[in-house]
């Protein structure tokens, strides 16, 4: 009986939320300095929520393939890949990623659920900035972990960018993979 009681007390203490050292406070990503006034005109256009429109693939044989399937293939069919670009400065890292703060100044918060952009599951928190007509997307595995997406065209309601440049003679048959996202009016 004493052994069972001792075992019960040990289980209660071990499972108690007060003894859980794995709970670290997360930064409030939406509380960062507003960098809107320091943003370029292109960055100001990009701020807001974007929805996947279609993929555009230039094939190695010179043909073009267009796909309307989302990169994440939502099973219910009622969702699409999204990314939200904020003007707030990215203020920290979290348990799922980014694991490090970025080395570049003026990195702003992005929250995504899009296969065309790396996203931290489940938070979706990442960073972004635009320099020389290229979207630099911060993944956060180290302080300089940026992926570059050359922008082909951007306007107030759509962005067309190179998402992947495949190696020569890739078995996929794809040469260059592009994505188009649209901004819906609020």
C-alpha positions as CSV (number, residue, x, y, z in Angstrom):
1,X,0.0,0.0,0.0
2,X,2.8,2.5,0.9
3,X,4.6,1.6,-2.3
4,X,1.4,2.3,-4.4
5,X,0.9,5.6,-2.5
6,X,4.5,6.6,-3.1
7,X,4.3,5.7,-6.8
8,X,1.0,7.7,-7.1
9,X,2.6,10.8,-5.5
10,X,5.7,10.5,-7.7
11,X,3.4,10.4,-10.8
12,X,1.4,13.4,-9.7
13,X,4.6,15.5,-9.0
14,X,6.2,14.5,-12.3
15,X,3.1,15.4,-14.3
16,X,2.4,18.6,-12.4
17,X,2.6,21.7,-14.7
18,X,4.6,23.5,-12.0
19,X,7.5,21.1,-12.5
20,X,7.6,21.1,-16.2
21,X,10.9,22.6,-17.3
22,X,10.0,22.3,-21.0
23,X,7.7,25.2,-20.9
24,X,9.6,28.3,-22.1
25,X,7.9,31.6,-22.6
26,X,7.4,32.3,-26.3
27,X,7.9,35.8,-27.7
28,X,4.8,37.7,-28.8
29,X,5.6,37.8,-32.5
30,X,2.9,40.4,-33.2
31,X,4.3,42.8,-30.7
32,X,7.4,43.8,-32.7
33,X,8.3,47.3,-33.8
34,X,6.2,48.4,-36.8
35,X,8.6,48.8,-39.7
36,X,6.1,50.0,-42.2
37,X,7.6,53.5,-42.6
38,X,11.1,51.9,-43.2
39,X,9.7,49.5,-45.8
40,X,10.2,49.8,-49.6
41,X,7.2,50.4,-51.9
42,X,7.4,46.7,-53.0
43,X,7.4,45.5,-49.4
44,X,4.3,47.7,-48.7
45,X,2.5,46.1,-51.6
46,X,3.4,42.6,-50.2
47,X,2.0,43.3,-46.7
48,X,-1.2,41.5,-46.2
49,X,-2.6,38.0,-46.8
50,X,-2.0,36.1,-50.0
51,X,-3.7,33.0,-51.4
52,X,-2.2,30.4,-53.7
53,X,-3.5,30.8,-57.3
54,X,-1.6,28.4,-59.5
55,X,1.8,26.9,-60.2
56,X,3.5,27.5,-63.6
57,X,6.3,25.1,-64.6
58,X,8.7,25.6,-67.5
59,X,9.6,22.0,-68.5
60,X,13.0,20.9,-69.8
61,X,11.4,20.1,-73.2
62,X,10.3,23.7,-73.6
63,X,6.6,23.1,-72.8
64,X,4.7,24.8,-70.0
65,X,2.5,23.1,-67.4
66,X,0.0,24.9,-65.2
67,X,-1.4,23.4,-62.0
68,X,-4.1,24.7,-59.8
69,X,-3.5,22.1,-57.0
70,X,-2.3,23.7,-53.8
71,X,1.2,22.7,-52.6
72,X,-0.2,21.3,-49.4
73,X,-3.1,19.4,-51.0
74,X,-5.7,20.3,-48.4
75,X,-7.9,17.1,-48.3
76,X,-11.2,18.9,-47.9
77,X,-10.7,21.1,-50.9
78,X,-12.0,24.2,-49.1
79,X,-8.6,25.7,-48.2
80,X,-5.6,26.8,-50.1
81,X,-2.0,27.7,-49.3
82,X,-1.7,31.1,-47.6
83,X,0.9,33.5,-46.4
84,X,0.5,36.6,-44.3
85,X,3.2,39.3,-44.6
86,X,3.3,41.7,-41.6
87,X,5.0,45.0,-41.1
88,X,6.0,44.1,-37.6
89,X,9.6,43.3,-36.9
90,X,10.2,39.6,-36.1
91,X,11.0,39.7,-32.4
92,X,12.3,36.3,-31.5
93,X,12.3,32.6,-32.0
94,X,10.1,29.8,-30.7
95,X,10.3,26.1,-29.9
96,X,9.3,25.0,-33.4
97,X,11.3,27.5,-35.4
98,X,12.8,29.9,-36.2
99,X,15.4,28.6,-33.8
100,X,17.6,31.7,-34.1
101,X,17.1,35.4,-34.7
102,X,18.0,36.6,-38.2
103,X,21.4,38.4,-38.8
104,X,19.8,41.0,-41.2
105,X,18.1,44.1,-39.9
106,X,14.5,44.9,-40.7
107,X,13.3,41.3,-41.0
108,X,9.5,41.4,-40.7
109,X,7.1,38.7,-39.5
110,X,5.5,36.2,-41.9
111,X,3.0,33.5,-41.0
112,X,2.4,30.9,-43.6
113,X,0.8,27.6,-44.5
114,X,2.2,27.3,-48.0
115,X,4.3,24.6,-49.6
116,X,6.0,27.2,-51.8
117,X,7.5,28.8,-48.7
118,X,9.1,26.9,-45.9
119,X,6.9,27.1,-42.8
120,X,7.4,26.1,-39.2
121,X,4.8,23.7,-38.1
122,X,2.5,24.3,-36.2
123,X,3.1,28.1,-35.7
124,X,3.9,29.1,-39.3
125,X,6.2,31.8,-37.9
126,X,9.0,33.0,-40.2
127,X,10.5,36.3,-41.4
128,X,10.9,38.2,-44.7
129,X,12.3,41.2,-46.4
130,X,12.7,42.3,-50.0
131,X,16.0,43.5,-51.5
132,X,16.8,44.0,-55.2
133,X,13.5,42.6,-56.4
134,X,14.0,39.4,-54.5
135,X,11.9,38.1,-51.6
136,X,14.3,36.9,-48.9
137,X,12.4,34.4,-46.7
138,X,13.9,33.6,-43.3
139,X,13.6,30.0,-42.2
140,X,15.5,30.4,-39.0
141,X,17.7,27.3,-38.7
142,X,20.7,29.6,-38.2
143,X,21.1,33.4,-38.2
144,X,21.7,33.7,-41.9
145,X,19.2,31.0,-43.1
146,X,17.4,32.9,-45.9
147,X,15.9,31.5,-49.1
148,X,15.8,33.8,-52.1
149,X,12.8,34.0,-54.4
150,X,13.3,36.3,-57.4
151,X,10.1,38.2,-58.1
152,X,9.0,38.1,-61.7
153,X,6.1,40.5,-61.3
154,X,4.3,42.1,-58.3
155,X,1.3,44.4,-58.2
156,X,-1.5,45.3,-55.8
157,X,-3.3,42.0,-56.2
158,X,-0.8,39.3,-57.4
159,X,2.7,38.2,-57.1
160,X,4.5,36.0,-59.6
161,X,7.9,34.6,-58.4
162,X,10.4,31.9,-59.1
163,X,9.9,29.3,-56.4
164,X,12.4,26.6,-57.5
165,X,15.1,26.4,-60.2
166,X,15.7,22.7,-60.8
167,X,19.1,21.3,-61.7
168,X,19.9,20.5,-65.3
169,X,18.4,17.1,-66.3
170,X,16.3,16.8,-63.2
171,X,14.3,13.6,-63.2
172,X,11.1,15.7,-62.6
173,X,11.5,17.1,-66.1
174,X,10.9,20.6,-64.7
175,X,13.4,23.4,-65.5
176,X,11.9,26.3,-63.5
177,X,8.9,26.3,-61.1
178,X,7.0,29.5,-60.5
179,X,4.1,30.3,-58.2
180,X,1.3,32.9,-58.4
181,X,-0.4,34.1,-55.3
182,X,-3.3,36.5,-55.1
183,X,-4.4,39.1,-52.5
184,X,-8.1,39.1,-51.8
185,X,-9.7,42.4,-50.8
186,X,-10.4,42.5,-47.1
